[in-house]
């Protein structure tokens, strides 16, 4: 490959031109079979997928900027904003081959791309017959695919099946010495719920073995996503809660139990979750790996807050218990963004969800503006239930919630200004 300064700004075309031919200094055997694919017959977000081989080769570059740009372009082409394409399954095959190469320098990025493939959806209207499926080496699974009559669903299942071929590899990488790779491998495994029966016994066995806290936390998160949210699958998390004395692990385990047992969740677990919600800002910086999967599960500007998943889990208690639990917890919350998350969930429970009624625009973490998608009928004060009145009085009196500039209450047909809300309640 021609020499190129690491910080040189390249256009996509220039990067692709650099890697159109194999680099003789790199072992290209890990992309064996790449020329057996007719990439011109496959599509991605920008049209024909003829640039995919060059982008895959660039992932092996010794220039960080080139590797990073190639990965960025793959996230814009073979996967784009949740969509997958006919080229995605074929790219997945070679991405997994790269993961077997010890010298591949960006394994975590590749794993996250495979995660995206596993949960991607096919949004194209045009359907073309794929005449190259034998290149995906799916064996008898082709017979299963042939029973799926919906072409879009068939492509999604095919892409997921290709990614699932890497399960043994992902399990191996989940024991890697690099915590970033461990985190990414567990994330990929967590996106394959159709293969949970194969994956979960390995992860459950790892939970009782000696491991650092971030690894155990990500094991819990992966199992939480893979196991169905039924009471029969609460046991593994109950055992973690009883066995571990680390508060973060207990919080993750308690949340997993709560969404599976609901009102039958032990009081000690509810108390643990309530306490965690009031001290979230004291969790140390080095717990980054613990919560990284959450950011993938909840892609909103506030999603990094553990408060999102804890507040949502309380809904499993059912009304009115869930509302009272949220209110009791809110009283002790002093961090504005955490308070906001709890109020948002509380309003959804007590006044009904807002799905489809408004879109939110986040301006940092201190300003949120909602645009209504349809007119909202203002609520009548005298028609409020006692639970709704108690909820609004608590919200009106909770200072941290009002430290964020917002018009959240307007979405529920309520006065959005604090002073107006208080006057309205006292009227």
N, C-alpha and C positions, 0 to 999 in steps of 0.2 A: 504494500500500500504506500502511495506517495506520502512523504513527510508533510505534516500539517500542524501548525501551532494549535495547542489545546484550546486556546480561547478564540480561535478563528470562527467568525459567524458564517455559517453555511446555509444556503437555501436547501430545501428538500431535494431539489434536482441535483445540486452539487454533491450532497451527501451520497445519494444513490449512485451517481457517476463514479464516486471514489470506490464503491464496493460492488460494482456490477460484476467484476471478475474476482475469483477467489484470491485471497492473499497467500502467496506461497510460503510465507513465514508462519502461518497458522495452520494447525491441524484441522482441515475442513472435513474430515471423515465424520464429524459429528453433525454434519448437514448432508450426510449420504442420502441420496434419493431425491434431492431437491430439484434436480433437472428432469426427473421422471414425471413431474407435475406440469401440466399445461396451465400456467398461471394466467394466461390471457383468457382462458375460459372461465375463470373465477373472478368474482367481483368483491370489492370492499367499499367503504364509504365514499371514496373518490373515483370510483370506476374500476377499470381492469386492475387486477392484482399483480401486474408484472413487476412492480417495485418491491414486492415482499422478499424475494431471495436476497436482494442487496441489503435490505433493512435487517434481516436475520444475520447476515454476515457481519454487519456493522456492530452487532452486539458482542462480537469477539474482539473488537478493536482494542488496541492498547491506549487509545486516546479517549479519556473519560467523556469529553464533550461530544464525541461522535456516538459513543454508546448511549449516552443519555438522550441525545436527539433522536436516535433510531428508535429507542423505546417510546419516546413521546410520539413519534410518527406512527408507530404500531398502534398506540392507544387512540390515534385519530383516524385509523384506516380499517384494520381488521376488527377493531371494536371501536364504537363511537357513541358516547352518551347512552350506554345501555344496549345499543344495537349490535348484533353480530351479522356476519355476511357469509356467503358461500366460501370465501377464502379462510374464514376463521378456523374451521376444523383442521384445515391443512397446515395453517401456521402453527396451530397447537401441537401437531405431531412433531414439528421440527424444534419448537421451543422446548419440548420435553427431552428431545435428544440433546439439546444444549445443556440442560440441567444435569445430564450424566457426565458431562465434561468437567473435570476438576478445575480447569483453568477458566471456565466461564466466569466473568467478573461481576455480573449483575443478576445473580440468581434470584434475589428478592423481588426485583422488578419483573422478571419473567414469571415468577409465581403469582404476582398480583394480576398480571395480564391473563394468566390461565384462570384465576379466580373470576375475573370479569367475563371470560368466555362461558364459564360454567353457569352463570346466572343471566347471560345475555338473552335477548329476544330478537326474533327476526321480523323486522318491520317492513320489508320490501313487498310491493304488490306483485312485481314481475316474478314468475317462477320458471326456472329452467331446469331441465333434467341434468343431474350430475352423473356424468359418465366415467368419473375417475374414482368412485368410492372404494374400489379395491385397493387404492393406494393408502387408505386410512387404516388398513389392517384390522378391521373390526370383526372379522370372522363371522360367527353365527349370529352376531348381533344385527347384521344386515337383515336377517329374516324378521327380527322384531321390528326394525325400522319400516320394513315393507308392509307391516300391518297398520301403520299410521297413515291415514288418508289425507290429513291436513298437512300441506307441504311446509308451512311455516313451522308447525310443531315438529315435523320430522327433522328439519334442519337443526332446530334447537336441541332435540334429543341426540342427534348425531354428534353435534359439537360437544355436548356434555359427555357422551360416551367416549369420545377421543380423550378428553381431559381425564376421565375416570381411569383410563388405562395407566395413568401415572400415579395411581394411589400408592402402590408399593414404594415408588420413588419419593412421593411427598411424605410418607411415613418415615422414611429414612432421613430425609432432610429435616424433619421435625425434631431430630436429635442432634442436629449440627451444632458446632461450637459457636457459630455466629448467631447471636440472639435475633438479629433482623431476619435471617433466613428461617429460623425456627418459627418466628411470628408469621412470616409470609406463608410457610408451608402449612401451618395450622389453619390459616385463613383459607387457603385453597381447599383443604379437606372439608372445612366447614360449609363450603358451597356445594357439596355433593350429597344432599340428603337422601337421594334415591339409592345411595350406596352406603347408607349409615350402618347397615348390618355388618358390612365388611370393615368399616373404619372404627366404629365406636369401641369394640373390644380392645383394640390396641391403645386407644386414648385412655380408656378407663384403667387399664393396667398401668399406664404411665403415671396416673394420678396417685397411686399408692407407693410409687418408687421415689427415691430421693431426687429432688430437682429444685432449682432456684424458684423463687416466688414468681417472677414474670412468666416462666415457662408453665408453672402450674396454673397461673391465672389464665393464660391463653388456652390451655387444655380445657379448663372449665368453660370458657367462652365458646370454644369450638363444639364441645359436647352439648352445650345449651342450645346451639343452633341446629345440631344434627338430630337430637332426640325429640320426639314428639312431646307436645306440652300436655301430657296426661299424667295422672297421679302415679302410675306404675313406673314412670321414669324419673321420679323425684328422689328415689333412694340413693342413687350415686351422689347427688348433691348434698343430701342430708348427712351422708357419711363424711364428706369433705368438711362440712360445717362442724361436725363433732370432732374430727381428727385434727384439723388445723387450728392454730392459735393466731395466725396472721389475720388482721382485721380485713384487709383487702380481699383475701381468699374467702373469708366468711361472708363478706358482702356479696360477692359474686355467687357463692353457693346459695345464700339465702334468697337472692332474687330469683335464681333458677327454681328453687323449691316453691316460692310464692306463686309464680305463674302456672305451676303444675298442681298445687294443692289448694290455692285460693284461701277460703275462710278456714281451712283446716291447717294452715301454716302455723307452726309453733310460735307462741308469743315472743320467745327469745329472738327469733329470726326477724320478726317485724320490728322489734326494738333495735336490732342491729342495723337494719336498713334506715330507720328513722335517724339514728345517731349519725350514720355515715353521711346522710344528706346535709347535716348541719356542720360537718367538718371537712367537706370535700376539698376546700382550698388548702388544707394542711397535708394532703397526700404528697409525699416527696416527689421531686422531679424525676428521680431514677425509676419511678413506676411507669414511665412512658409506655413501655412494652405491654404492660398490663392492660391498658385501655385502648390500644391501637385498633383492635377489631371493632370496638364500639363505633369508631369513626366511620368504618366501612358499612356498618349496619344502619347507621342513622346519619345520612349525608346532609346535615344542616349546619349552619355556622356555629350553633351551640352544641353540636353533636358530641364534641369531645367531653362534655360534662357528663359525668356518671349520673347526674341528677335526672337526665332524660330517661334512662332506662329504669331507674329506681321508681320515679314518679309514675311511669307507664305501668310498671309491674303492680303497683298498689291497686290498679283498676281490677285486678283479679279477685279482690276481696268482695266486689259487688257493692251496690248501693244499699244502704247509706254508709256502710262500714268504710268503704274506700274513700268517700268524701271526708268523713270524720278523721281518718288516718292522715290524709293529706293536710287537712287543716291543723291537726295537732302538730304535725311535723313543720309546717310552714311557720308557726309561731316562733320557732327557735332558729330559723334560717336567717342569716345576716348578709349573705352574699347575694347581690342583686340578680345576677344571671341565673342562680339556682332558684331564687324566689320566683323569678319569671316563669321558669319551667314548671314549677309546682302550681302556680296560679293558672297557667295555660291548661294543664291537665285537669285541675279542679273545675275550671269553667266547662271544659268538655264533658266531664262527668255529670255535673249538676244542671247544665243548660243544654246539653246535647252537642254533638260534634260539629265542627265547622268545615268538614271536608267539602270542597267545591264552592264554598261561599266566599272565600277571599284568598288572595295570594299575598305572601309576605315578602317584603324587601328588607334585607338586613344591611345596615350600615354600621359595620363593626359590631361590637357587643353592647353598645349603649343607645342604639336607635333602631326601631323596627316599625316599618310602616305597612299597614295592611290596605290593600285595594279590594273593595267589595266587587264580587263577580255578579251579584244580583242584589236588588234592594232588600234591606233587612227591616222587618217590621219592629218598631220600637216596643219594648216590653212595658207592660202596665205594672206599676209598683204594687197595687193591691192584689194582683194575680200571682205574685211570687209565693212559693212555698216557704215554710219556715227554714228549710235547709238552704234554699237559695238566698234568703235574707241573711242568714248567719254567714254564709259564704261571702257575700258581698261586703258585709260589715268588717269581716276579718281582712279582706283585701284592701278595703278603704283605709284601714288602720295600719297596714303593713308597710313601713317606710322603705325597706330595700326594694320592694317591687316597683315603686314609683321612681327609683333612681334611673331606670331605663326609660327613655322617651318612646312612647308607643301609643297606638290607638286600638289595642287589643279588645277592650270591652265593647267597642263599636260593632265588632263582628257578631256579638251576641245580642245586639239590640239594646245595649246598655250605655249609659253616659260614660264617655271615655276620659273625661277630666276628673281628677280626684275630688276637687271641691264640689263639682256638679254632682258627682256620684253620692257624696255625703248628704248634700241638700236633698237629692232625690229620695234617698233612703229615709230621711227624717221627715219628709213631706207628709 
